Each structure stands twice: as structure tokens, then as C-alpha cells.
Amino acid sequence: MPKLTINYTQDIDTVYRFVTDPDVVKKRSESFGEKNIRIQVDEAGGTKTITSTREIDSDLPGFAKRLCNANNTNVERREWR
């Protein structure tokens, strides 16, 4: 599974609240024009898991429109410890 490291200038508590707040996650998706956004938050064993399911419209080039669907459902799962 891929791993990503990001360095923030804010303190860890501020960043943690920001990335695990379901309202913030939903607003971020809305700002990108995503639709039918559902956010699920689970906590177990010191890990908070945010699962975001949303529909994303893509502006596909003409040739790709015949091969791909312009509307896709994206499921993103992030674990924070």
C-alpha cells in the first residue's frame, strides 16, 4: 500500500482535528464539485479511520468518452494514528 508523508507548519493537534473532522472532509469534497458525499468515521485501537465515498465528474476528451464513464464513484480510506 502506498504511503504519503506531508509536513505541516501547525501543531499536531490542530492538524489531527482538521484531517479527521467529517464536516471539513465533506466541505473539501464539495469545494471540488463532488456529489453524493458520504463520510464514515470509525475509531479502534488508537486509529481513526475516515472513509469518504463520493461521485466525481470528469471532463474526458472525445476519444475517451467512448471508453470511460465520465461519472465515477471514488472511495477513499485514510487511517490516522
ZALOVEX-371465 format. One record per atom (N, C-alpha, C, O): z, x, y; residue number from 1; chain; atom name. Coordinates in steps of 0.02 Angstrom, whole numbers, plus 50000, padded with zeros to 5 digits. Layout:
BEGIN
SITE    pz    px    py   i ch at
SITE     Z     X     Y NUM  A CA
...
***
This chain:
BEGIN
SITE    pz    px    py   i ch at
SITE 50000 50042 49941   1  A  N
SITE 50000 50000 50000   1  A CA
SITE 50000 50045 50062   1  A  C
SITE 50038 50093 50065   1  A  O
SITE 49958 50029 50112   2  A  N
SITE 49955 50070 50173   2  A CA
SITE 50021 50066 50212   2  A  C
SITE 50057 50017 50210   2  A  O
SITE 50035 50120 50248   3  A  N
SITE 50094 50124 50289   3  A CA
SITE 50072 50141 50360   3  A  C
SITE 50025 50179 50370   3  A  O
SITE 50107 50113 50409   4  A  N
SITE 50091 50125 50479   4  A CA
SITE 50156 50144 50515   4  A  C
SITE 50207 50111 50506   4  A  O
SITE 50153 50196 50556   5  A  N
SITE 50211 50216 50596   5  A CA
SITE 50192 50209 50670   5  A  C
SITE 50141 50235 50692   5  A  O
SITE 50234 50174 50707   6  A  N
SITE 50225 50165 50779   6  A CA
SITE 50288 50187 50814   6  A  C
SITE 50343 50169 50794   6  A  O
SITE 50281 50226 50867   7  A  N
SITE 50339 50248 50907   7  A CA
SITE 50344 50204 50969   7  A  C
SITE 50295 50196 51006   7  A  O
SITE 50403 50176 50981   8  A  N
SITE 50416 50132 51038   8  A CA
SITE 50462 50167 51088   8  A  C
SITE 50502 50210 51070   8  A  O
SITE 50455 50149 51152   9  A  N
SITE 50499 50178 51203   9  A CA
SITE 50564 50137 51208   9  A  C
SITE 50614 50163 51234   9  A  O
SITE 50565 50075 51185  10  A  N
SITE 50625 50034 51188  10  A CA
SITE 50673 50053 51131  10  A  C
SITE 50654 50086 51083  10  A  O
SITE 50735 50032 51139  11  A  N
SITE 50785 50045 51086  11  A CA
SITE 50769 50003 51024  11  A  C
SITE 50734 49953 51028  11  A  O
SITE 50795 50024 50968  12  A  N
SITE 50779 49994 50903  12  A CA
SITE 50798 49920 50899  12  A  C
SITE 50762 49881 50869  12  A  O
SITE 50854 49900 50930  13  A  N
SITE 50875 49830 50927  13  A CA
SITE 50826 49785 50964  13  A  C
SITE 50810 49731 50941  13  A  O
SITE 50801 49808 51022  14  A  N
SITE 50753 49769 51060  14  A CA
SITE 50687 49762 51022  14  A  C
SITE 50659 49707 51018  14  A  O
SITE 50664 49816 50994  15  A  N
SITE 50601 49815 50955  15  A CA
SITE 50609 49770 50894  15  A  C
SITE 50565 49729 50880  15  A  O
SITE 50664 49776 50859  16  A  N
SITE 50676 49735 50798  16  A CA
SITE 50675 49661 50815  16  A  C
SITE 50644 49621 50780  16  A  O
SITE 50709 49642 50869  17  A  N
SITE 50710 49571 50889  17  A CA
SITE 50638 49548 50906  17  A  C
SITE 50619 49493 50889  17  A  O
SITE 50600 49591 50939  18  A  N
SITE 50532 49573 50959  18  A CA
SITE 50486 49563 50899  18  A  C
SITE 50449 49514 50897  18  A  O
SITE 50487 49608 50851  19  A  N
SITE 50440 49604 50795  19  A CA
SITE 50462 49555 50740  19  A  C
SITE 50421 49538 50697  19  A  O
SITE 50524 49531 50742  20  A  N
SITE 50547 49484 50691  20  A CA
SITE 50559 49414 50718  20  A  C
SITE 50578 49370 50679  20  A  O
SITE 50547 49402 50781  21  A  N
SITE 50556 49336 50811  21  A CA
SITE 50495 49294 50796  21  A  C
SITE 50440 49309 50820  21  A  O
SITE 50503 49239 50756  22  A  N
SITE 50445 49199 50738  22  A CA
SITE 50408 49168 50798  22  A  C
SITE 50347 49160 50796  22  A  O
SITE 50444 49152 50851  23  A  N
SITE 50412 49125 50911  23  A CA
SITE 50367 49177 50944  23  A  C
SITE 50312 49160 50968  23  A  O
SITE 50389 49239 50946  24  A  N
SITE 50349 49293 50975  24  A CA
SITE 50287 49306 50932  24  A  C
SITE 50232 49315 50959  24  A  O
SITE 50296 49307 50866  25  A  N
SITE 50239 49317 50821  25  A CA
SITE 50188 49261 50830  25  A  C
SITE 50128 49275 50832  25  A  O
SITE 50211 49200 50835  26  A  N
SITE 50165 49143 50844  26  A CA
SITE 50129 49147 50911  26  A  C
SITE 50068 49136 50914  26  A  O
SITE 50165 49163 50965  27  A  N
SITE 50133 49168 51031  27  A CA
SITE 50081 49223 51032  27  A  C
SITE 50029 49217 51064  27  A  O
SITE 50095 49278 50997  28  A  N
SITE 50047 49333 50994  28  A CA
SITE 49982 49309 50960  28  A  C
SITE 49928 49325 50983  28  A  O
SITE 49989 49272 50905  29  A  N
SITE 49930 49246 50871  29  A CA
SITE 49892 49196 50915  29  A  C
SITE 49831 49197 50918  29  A  O
SITE 49930 49153 50949  30  A  N
SITE 49898 49104 50994  30  A CA
SITE 49859 49139 51049  30  A  C
SITE 49806 49115 51069  30  A  O
SITE 49885 49194 51075  31  A  N
SITE 49852 49230 51129  31  A CA
SITE 49784 49259 51107  31  A  C
SITE 49741 49272 51149  31  A  O
SITE 49775 49268 51042  32  A  N
SITE 49712 49292 51015  32  A CA
SITE 49665 49235 50996  32  A  C
SITE 49610 49246 50971  32  A  O
SITE 49687 49173 51008  33  A  N
SITE 49646 49115 50993  33  A CA
SITE 49648 49093 50920  33  A  C
SITE 49606 49054 50898  33  A  O
SITE 49697 49118 50882  34  A  N
SITE 49703 49099 50812  34  A CA
SITE 49731 49028 50807  34  A  C
SITE 49767 49005 50852  34  A  O
SITE 49716 48993 50752  35  A  N
SITE 49734 48923 50744  35  A CA
SITE 49775 48911 50681  35  A  C
SITE 49779 48955 50638  35  A  O
SITE 49805 48852 50677  36  A  N
SITE 49844 48832 50619  36  A CA
SITE 49892 48887 50597  36  A  C
SITE 49893 48908 50539  36  A  O
SITE 49932 48910 50644  37  A  N
SITE 49977 48967 50633  37  A CA
SITE 50041 48943 50600  37  A  C
SITE 50074 48896 50624  37  A  O
SITE 50059 48975 50545  38  A  N
SITE 50121 48960 50510  38  A CA
SITE 50159 49026 50501  38  A  C
SITE 50131 49075 50477  38  A  O
SITE 50222 49026 50520  39  A  N
SITE 50264 49085 50515  39  A CA
SITE 50322 49070 50468  39  A  C
SITE 50356 49019 50476  39  A  O
SITE 50334 49113 50420  40  A  N
SITE 50390 49106 50374  40  A CA
SITE 50432 49170 50379  40  A  C
SITE 50406 49225 50377  40  A  O
SITE 50497 49161 50384  41  A  N
SITE 50543 49218 50388  41  A CA
SITE 50591 49214 50328  41  A  C
SITE 50622 49163 50316  41  A  O
SITE 50596 49270 50292  42  A  N
SITE 50642 49275 50235  42  A CA
SITE 50685 49337 50245  42  A  C
SITE 50661 49388 50269  42  A  O
SITE 50748 49332 50226  43  A  N
SITE 50794 49390 50229  43  A CA
SITE 50828 49399 50162  43  A  C
SITE 50855 49351 50134  43  A  O
SITE 50826 49461 50138  44  A  N
SITE 50860 49477 50075  44  A CA
SITE 50870 49552 50070  44  A  C
SITE 50825 49591 50086  44  A  O
SITE 50929 49572 50050  45  A  N
SITE 50943 49642 50037  45  A CA
SITE 50931 49688 50096  45  A  C
SITE 50911 49745 50088  45  A  O
SITE 50945 49664 50157  46  A  N
SITE 50937 49705 50216  46  A CA
SITE 50865 49710 50241  46  A  C
SITE 50851 49749 50286  46  A  O
SITE 50820 49671 50212  47  A  N
SITE 50750 49670 50232  47  A CA
SITE 50732 49601 50259  47  A  C
SITE 50747 49550 50227  47  A  O
SITE 50700 49601 50317  48  A  N
SITE 50674 49538 50345  48  A CA
SITE 50599 49539 50335  48  A  C
SITE 50565 49585 50357  48  A  O
SITE 50573 49487 50303  49  A  N
SITE 50501 49482 50289  49  A CA
SITE 50472 49426 50331  49  A  C
SITE 50494 49369 50328  49  A  O
SITE 50421 49443 50370  50  A  N
SITE 50385 49394 50412  50  A CA
SITE 50316 49384 50380  50  A  C
SITE 50277 49430 50375  50  A  O
SITE 50302 49322 50359  51  A  N
SITE 50237 49305 50332  51  A CA
SITE 50202 49259 50382  51  A  C
SITE 50227 49205 50398  51  A  O
SITE 50145 49281 50406  52  A  N
SITE 50106 49245 50456  52  A CA
SITE 50040 49223 50424  52  A  C
SITE 50001 49266 50402  52  A  O
SITE 50028 49158 50423  53  A  N
SITE 49965 49131 50397  53  A CA
SITE 49929 49097 50455  53  A  C
SITE 49959 49055 50489  53  A  O
SITE 49865 49115 50466  54  A  N
SITE 49829 49085 50521  54  A CA
SITE 49754 49087 50509  54  A  C
SITE 49729 49127 50469  54  A  O
SITE 49718 49043 50545  55  A  N
SITE 49646 49041 50541  55  A CA
SITE 49617 49081 50599  55  A  C
SITE 49638 49075 50656  55  A  O
SITE 49567 49122 50582  56  A  N
SITE 49536 49165 50632  56  A CA
SITE 49461 49151 50632  56  A  C
SITE 49428 49153 50580  56  A  O
SITE 49434 49136 50692  57  A  N
SITE 49362 49127 50700  57  A CA
SITE 49331 49194 50719  57  A  C
SITE 49357 49230 50761  57  A  O
SITE 49275 49209 50687  58  A  N
SITE 49240 49272 50701  58  A CA
SITE 49172 49257 50732  58  A  C
SITE 49140 49208 50714  58  A  O
SITE 49152 49298 50779  59  A  N
SITE 49086 49293 50809  59  A CA
SITE 49039 49339 50770  59  A  C
SITE 49032 49398 50787  59  A  O
SITE 49008 49312 50719  60  A  N
SITE 48967 49352 50674  60  A CA
SITE 48896 49360 50701  60  A  C
SITE 48870 49314 50733  60  A  O
SITE 48865 49417 50688  61  A  N
SITE 48794 49424 50706  61  A CA
SITE 48752 49379 50661  61  A  C
SITE 48773 49359 50607  61  A  O
SITE 48692 49362 50683  62  A  N
SITE 48649 49314 50649  62  A CA
SITE 48640 49326 50575  62  A  C
SITE 48647 49279 50535  62  A  O
SITE 48625 49388 50554  63  A  N
SITE 48613 49401 50483  63  A CA
SITE 48676 49389 50441  63  A  C
SITE 48671 49369 50383  63  A  O
SITE 48734 49402 50469  64  A  N
SITE 48797 49395 50432  64  A CA
SITE 48818 49322 50424  64  A  C
SITE 48855 49305 50378  64  A  O
SITE 48794 49279 50469  65  A  N
SITE 48812 49208 50466  65  A CA
SITE 48789 49176 50401  65  A  C
SITE 48819 49128 50377  65  A  O
SITE 48736 49203 50371  66  A  N
SITE 48711 49176 50308  66  A CA
SITE 48753 49201 50248  66  A  C
SITE 48752 49170 50195  66  A  O
SITE 48789 49255 50259  67  A  N
SITE 48826 49286 50204  67  A CA
SITE 48902 49272 50207  67  A  C
SITE 48935 49270 50155  67  A  O
SITE 48928 49264 50266  68  A  N
SITE 49000 49259 50276  68  A CA
SITE 49019 49196 50313  68  A  C
SITE 48979 49168 50351  68  A  O
SITE 49080 49174 50302  69  A  N
SITE 49107 49117 50338  69  A CA
SITE 49136 49142 50404  69  A  C
SITE 49173 49192 50405  69  A  O
SITE 49121 49109 50459  70  A  N
SITE 49146 49129 50524  70  A CA
SITE 49219 49112 50534  70  A  C
SITE 49252 49138 50579  70  A  O
SITE 49246 49068 50492  71  A  N
SITE 49316 49048 50496  71  A CA
SITE 49352 49073 50433  71  A  C
SITE 49332 49055 50378  71  A  O
SITE 49403 49113 50442  72  A  N
SITE 49439 49141 50385  72  A CA
SITE 49514 49130 50393  72  A  C
SITE 49540 49130 50449  72  A  O
SITE 49548 49122 50337  73  A  N
SITE 49621 49118 50337  73  A CA
SITE 49649 49187 50322  73  A  C
SITE 49630 49219 50273  73  A  O
SITE 49693 49209 50365  74  A  N
SITE 49724 49275 50359  74  A CA
SITE 49798 49267 50343  74  A  C
SITE 49833 49229 50377  74  A  O
SITE 49822 49302 50292  75  A  N
SITE 49893 49302 50276  75  A CA
SITE 49917 49374 50285  75  A  C
SITE 49893 49420 50253  75  A  O
SITE 49966 49382 50329  76  A  N
SITE 49993 49448 50344  76  A CA
SITE 50068 49448 50327  76  A  C
SITE 50105 49403 50348  76  A  O
SITE 50089 49497 50290  77  A  N
SITE 50159 49502 50270  77  A CA
SITE 50186 49569 50294  77  A  C
SITE 50160 49622 50277  77  A  O
SITE 50240 49566 50334  78  A  N
SITE 50272 49627 50360  78  A CA
SITE 50345 49627 50339  78  A  C
SITE 50380 49577 50345  78  A  O
SITE 50366 49685 50315  79  A  N
SITE 50437 49694 50297  79  A CA
SITE 50469 49741 50346  79  A  C
SITE 50443 49795 50361  79  A  O
SITE 50527 49721 50372  80  A  N
SITE 50564 49761 50420  80  A CA
SITE 50633 49775 50393  80  A  C
SITE 50668 49730 50369  80  A  O
SITE 50653 49839 50396  81  A  N
SITE 50719 49860 50370  81  A CA
SITE 50758 49894 50424  81  A  C
SITE 50814 49915 50413  81  A  O
***
